Amino acid sequence: MMFASLFKRPLRQPEFNAAGLGAGAIALPAPAGCTVPARCAAVLVDHGGHTRRLGEGARIAVIEGERAWCVHPGPYTCDLAPFAQAPEIGLRVSFAIDASDPRASHHRFDLYIASEVGGPVMLDGFAQALEHALQRELEQGNLDLPPCTTLEEWNAFRSGFNQLMYSRFGVTVDDCVPVDLGAARDYARVLEARLAAQAVPRPVQAAAAAPQEAFDPAREDARALRRLFLELPCLMCALRVAVLPAGQLQFRQHQDLLRRLDLVALSVGTMPALELAAPGQPLAAFDQLRRARHSRRAALAMDDAWALLARLKIAGEGPLALLFDEADRIVSNLELDTAARRLAVAEEREEEPA
């Protein structure tokens, strides 16, 4: 028996190609039993969206229901177009994924994987997500990047941009410099592609038929509700520690926002199935599409909430009043869309005669 144990074969490693990690791929799904590659970490996500990390060299031993990703922290470099109408104006951004911190209850990038990722995280697709978040903040006036930017304006932009990327995606921006993307992005071709997309005729439908969209209502509804279910508790935890109200009025506003967000999270956790108006009663396709639209709008409102959290973290006491007003608007949108998602049919349709 002793000699048998000495010559026991080592556990066979499952096949896992990690060659793209750190270059074109940021995170790749990994099979159970493989070893975490050098300079990487493993992120494991269970059915409930809870995450945990393993360091390099560890063997990925999954618990029932868990999925694993191998994540390379980078650094990575990508080009972002801050203005959709001027794609030749760009920013060259170098960033890295936040490092493992044993003191943190969760890591923001791990939450991104748990709530928004179903497969590999490729650099190109991730850069598009960063670009979309940046464009949205600039369009809403929450970030400012004027022409002929002064040093003070650039530093203010960098501060807001860095915090936005960390709060929304869990990445640390190491460098950000303006670049001319005219050679890589032909604006004339972009306009031609937009015109071609607008010229594609849409199928004519009967008035009673459900309107068609470019997305699957069931898939989009499930994706949005998963994000709301997993991210709202983390957002509330971050909001509790990010703001230290100076006065009694701000303290009450802060507590009221947290209370309302808690009720929204409770509503999301008890949301009815998309396809049912009541137990055993199917819901019409039109109303399923309406519900999916409200779910999607609620997810967009949550994106605004993460961006607001980034601004709260770098704001002084002066702008807090304005930011609390913005928070009230965002929470109101979350309340409105989650409440509308629960409705079996739209109110205007309920008033129609049978």
C-alpha positions in Angstrom: 0.0 0.0 0.0 2.9 2.3 0.8 4.5 1.8 -2.6 1.1 2.2 -4.3 0.6 5.6 -2.7 4.1 6.7 -3.8 3.4 5.9 -7.4 -0.1 7.3 -7.5 -0.8 9.4 -10.6 -1.4 13.1 -10.1 -4.8 14.5 -10.8 -5.2 15.1 -14.5 -5.7 18.8 -15.3 -8.8 19.5 -17.5 -8.1 21.3 -20.7 -8.1 25.1 -20.4 -6.5 27.4 -22.9 -5.4 30.5 -21.1 -3.2 31.9 -23.9 -5.4 34.9 -24.5 -5.7 36.0 -20.9 -4.0 39.4 -20.4 -4.1 40.2 -24.1 -7.4 40.0 -26.0 -9.3 38.4 -23.1 -9.7 39.8 -19.6 -11.7 36.8 -18.1 -12.4 33.3 -19.5 -14.7 30.6 -18.1 -12.6 28.0 -16.5 -13.4 24.3 -15.9 -13.5 22.8 -12.4 -10.2 21.2 -11.3 -7.8 23.3 -13.3 -5.1 25.4 -11.6 -5.3 29.2 -11.7 -2.6 30.4 -14.1 0.3 32.6 -13.0 -0.6 36.3 -12.4 -4.3 35.5 -12.5 -7.1 35.0 -10.1 -10.2 32.9 -10.2 -13.7 34.3 -9.6 -16.3 31.8 -8.6 -20.0 32.6 -8.8 -22.8 30.5 -7.3 -26.5 30.4 -8.3 -27.3 33.2 -5.9 -24.7 35.5 -7.4 -22.3 35.3 -4.4 -18.7 35.5 -5.4 -15.4 34.4 -4.0 -11.8 34.6 -5.3 -8.9 32.2 -5.5 -5.3 33.2 -6.0 -2.8 32.0 -8.6 -1.7 28.4 -8.3 -4.9 27.4 -6.5 -6.9 24.5 -7.8 -10.4 25.5 -8.8 -12.6 23.3 -6.6 -16.2 24.4 -7.3 -19.2 23.9 -5.0 -22.4 22.6 -6.5 -23.9 25.3 -8.8 -20.8 27.5 -9.0 -19.2 28.7 -12.2 -15.6 29.8 -12.5 -13.7 32.4 -14.4 -10.0 33.0 -14.6 -9.2 36.7 -14.6 -6.0 38.4 -15.6 -5.6 41.8 -13.9 -3.8 43.4 -16.9 -2.7 46.1 -17.5 -4.8 46.7 -20.6 -4.9 49.5 -23.1 -7.9 50.6 -25.2 -9.2 53.6 -27.2 -12.5 55.2 -26.2 -14.5 57.7 -28.1 -16.0 60.0 -25.5 -18.4 61.7 -28.0 -20.6 59.5 -30.2 -20.9 62.3 -32.8 -17.2 62.8 -33.0 -15.6 59.2 -33.2 -12.3 60.6 -34.4 -11.7 62.3 -31.0 -10.4 59.6 -28.6 -8.9 58.8 -25.3 -6.2 56.1 -24.9 -6.9 54.5 -21.6 -4.6 52.1 -19.7 -6.3 50.3 -16.8 -6.1 47.2 -14.6 -8.6 45.1 -12.8 -8.9 45.7 -9.0 -6.6 43.4 -7.0 -7.8 40.8 -4.5 -8.4 42.3 -1.1 -9.2 39.9 1.8 -10.8 42.8 3.7 -13.4 43.4 1.0 -16.7 41.6 1.2 -17.0 41.8 -2.5 -15.0 43.1 -5.5 -16.8 45.3 -8.0 -15.4 43.5 -11.1 -16.6 40.2 -9.6 -20.1 41.7 -9.2 -19.9 42.7 -12.9 -19.1 39.1 -13.8 -21.9 37.7 -11.6 -24.6 40.1 -12.8 -23.8 41.0 -16.4 -21.5 38.3 -17.8 -22.5 34.9 -19.2 -19.3 34.0 -20.9 -15.8 35.4 -21.7 -14.9 39.0 -21.0 -13.1 40.1 -24.1 -11.1 43.4 -24.2 -13.0 44.8 -27.2 -16.4 44.2 -25.7 -15.3 45.5 -22.3 -13.9 48.6 -23.9 -17.3 49.2 -25.5 -19.0 49.0 -22.1 -16.5 51.5 -20.7 -17.1 53.8 -23.7 -20.9 53.6 -23.3 -20.6 54.6 -19.6 -18.3 57.5 -20.4 -20.5 58.8 -23.2 -23.6 58.6 -21.0 -22.1 60.7 -18.3 -20.8 63.3 -20.8 -24.3 63.4 -22.5 -26.0 64.0 -19.1 -23.5 66.7 -18.2 -22.2 64.9 -15.2 -18.7 64.9 -16.7 -17.2 67.8 -18.6 -14.6 67.5 -21.4 -14.6 70.8 -23.3 -12.4 71.7 -26.3 -9.0 73.2 -25.6 -9.2 71.7 -22.0 -7.3 73.6 -19.4 -5.2 71.7 -16.9 -7.7 72.3 -14.1 -10.6 71.1 -16.3 -8.6 68.0 -17.3 -7.8 67.1 -13.7 -11.5 67.5 -12.8 -12.4 65.2 -15.7 -9.8 62.6 -14.8 -10.9 62.5 -11.2 -14.5 61.9 -12.2 -13.6 59.5 -15.0 -11.3 57.4 -12.7 -14.0 57.1 -10.0 -16.7 56.3 -12.5 -14.6 53.4 -13.9 -13.8 52.1 -10.5 -17.4 52.3 -9.1 -19.1 51.0 -12.2 -16.6 48.3 -13.3 -14.0 47.8 -10.7 -11.1 48.9 -12.8 -8.3 51.3 -11.9 -7.3 53.8 -14.6 -3.5 54.1 -14.7 -3.3 56.5 -17.6 -5.5 58.5 -19.9 -4.3 60.7 -22.8 -6.1 62.3 -25.8 -5.5 60.7 -29.2 -6.6 61.2 -32.8 -8.6 58.2 -33.9 -9.3 59.6 -37.4 -7.0 57.0 -39.0 -8.7 54.1 -37.3 -12.3 55.3 -37.3 -13.7 56.7 -40.5 -16.5 59.0 -39.6 -17.9 58.9 -43.1 -18.3 55.1 -43.0 -19.9 55.4 -39.5 -22.5 57.8 -41.0 -23.0 55.5 -44.0 -23.6 52.5 -41.7 -26.1 54.5 -39.6 -28.0 55.6 -42.7 -28.0 52.0 -44.0 -29.4 50.7 -40.7 -32.2 53.4 -40.8 -33.0 52.5 -44.4 -33.7 48.8 -43.6 -37.6 48.4 -43.9 -39.3 47.0 -40.8 -42.0 44.4 -41.3 -45.6 45.7 -41.4 -47.6 44.2 -38.6 -51.3 43.9 -37.8 -52.6 46.3 -35.1 -53.4 43.5 -32.8 -50.0 41.9 -33.1 -47.2 42.4 -30.5 -44.6 45.0 -31.7 -41.2 43.5 -32.7 -38.0 44.7 -31.1 -34.3 43.9 -31.7 -34.1 42.1 -28.4 -35.8 39.0 -26.9 -38.1 40.2 -24.1 -37.6 37.0 -22.0 -33.8 37.3 -22.2 -33.6 41.0 -21.6 -36.1 40.9 -18.7 -34.1 38.1 -17.0 -30.8 39.9 -17.5 -32.2 43.2 -16.1 -33.8 41.6 -13.1 -30.7 39.6 -12.3 -28.7 42.8 -12.3 -31.2 44.6 -10.1 -31.4 41.6 -7.7 -27.6 41.3 -7.3 -26.5 44.9 -7.6 -29.0 46.8 -5.5 -27.8 45.4 -2.1 -24.2 46.2 -3.1 -25.2 49.7 -4.2 -26.9 50.3 -0.9 -23.9 49.2 1.1 -21.6 51.4 -0.9 -24.0 54.4 -0.5 -24.1 53.9 3.3 -20.3 54.4 3.6 -19.8 56.8 0.7 -21.8 59.7 2.2 -21.4 61.3 5.6 -24.1 63.9 5.8 -23.1 67.1 7.5 -26.5 68.1 8.8 -29.7 66.7 10.1 -31.6 67.4 6.9 -29.1 65.6 4.8 -29.0 62.7 7.2 -32.8 62.3 6.9 -32.5 62.5 3.1 -29.7 59.9 3.1 -31.8 57.5 5.3 -34.9 58.0 3.2 -33.0 57.1 0.0 -31.7 53.9 1.6 -35.2 53.0 2.8 -36.6 53.5 -0.6 -33.9 51.5 -2.3 -34.5 48.7 0.2 -38.1 48.6 -0.8 -37.1 48.5 -4.5 -34.8 45.6 -3.8 -37.7 43.8 -1.9 -39.9 44.4 -4.9 -37.3 43.0 -7.3 -36.9 39.9 -5.2 -40.6 39.2 -5.3 -41.2 40.1 -9.0 -43.8 38.0 -10.9 -42.8 35.8 -13.8 -42.7 37.6 -17.1 -45.1 35.3 -18.9 -47.8 35.1 -16.2 -50.6 37.6 -15.4 -51.6 35.5 -12.4 -50.9 31.9 -11.2 -51.9 29.7 -14.1 -52.9 32.7 -16.3 -50.7 33.5 -19.3 -49.8 37.1 -20.1 -50.2 38.5 -23.6 -47.1 39.0 -25.7 -47.7 42.7 -25.8 -47.6 43.0 -22.0 -44.6 40.8 -21.8 -42.8 43.2 -24.1 -44.0 46.1 -21.9 -42.7 44.5 -18.8 -39.3 43.8 -20.4 -39.0 47.5 -21.4 -39.6 48.6 -17.8 -37.0 46.1 -16.6 -34.5 47.5 -19.1 -35.3 51.1 -18.0 -34.8 50.1 -14.4 -31.4 48.7 -15.2 -30.4 51.9 -16.9 -31.5 53.9 -13.8 -29.2 51.6 -11.8 -26.4 52.5 -14.2 -27.1 56.2 -13.3 -27.1 55.2 -9.6 -23.6 53.7 -9.9 -22.4 56.9 -11.7 -23.9 59.0 -9.0 -22.1 57.0 -6.4 -18.9 57.8 -8.1 -19.6 61.5 -8.0 -20.6 61.3 -4.3 -17.3 59.7 -3.4 -15.3 62.7 -4.7 -17.8 65.5 -3.8 -17.3 67.9 -1.0 -20.0 69.1 1.3 -21.0 71.9 -1.0 -22.5 69.8 -4.0 -24.2 67.2 -1.7 -27.6 69.0 -1.9 -27.6 68.9 -5.7 -26.4 65.3 -5.7 -29.2 64.3 -3.2 -31.7 65.8 -5.6 -30.2 63.8 -8.4 -30.4 60.7 -6.2 -34.1 61.3 -5.5 -34.7 61.4 -9.3 -32.9 58.2 -9.9 -34.6 56.3 -7.1 -37.9 57.6 -8.3 -37.2 56.1 -11.7 -36.3 52.8 -10.1 -39.5 52.9 -8.1 -41.6 53.8 -11.2 -40.2 51.1 -13.5 -40.1 48.3 -10.9 -43.7 49.0 -10.0 -44.7 49.1 -13.7 -42.9 45.8 -14.2 -45.2 44.2 -11.6 -48.4 45.2 -13.4 -50.1 42.4 -15.3 -51.4 44.8 -17.9 -50.9 48.5 -18.6 -53.4 50.8 -16.8 -54.7 52.4 -20.0 -55.5 48.9 -21.3 -57.4 48.0 -18.1 -59.7 51.0 -18.6 -60.7 49.7 -22.1 -64.1 48.0 -22.4 -64.1 44.3 -22.6 
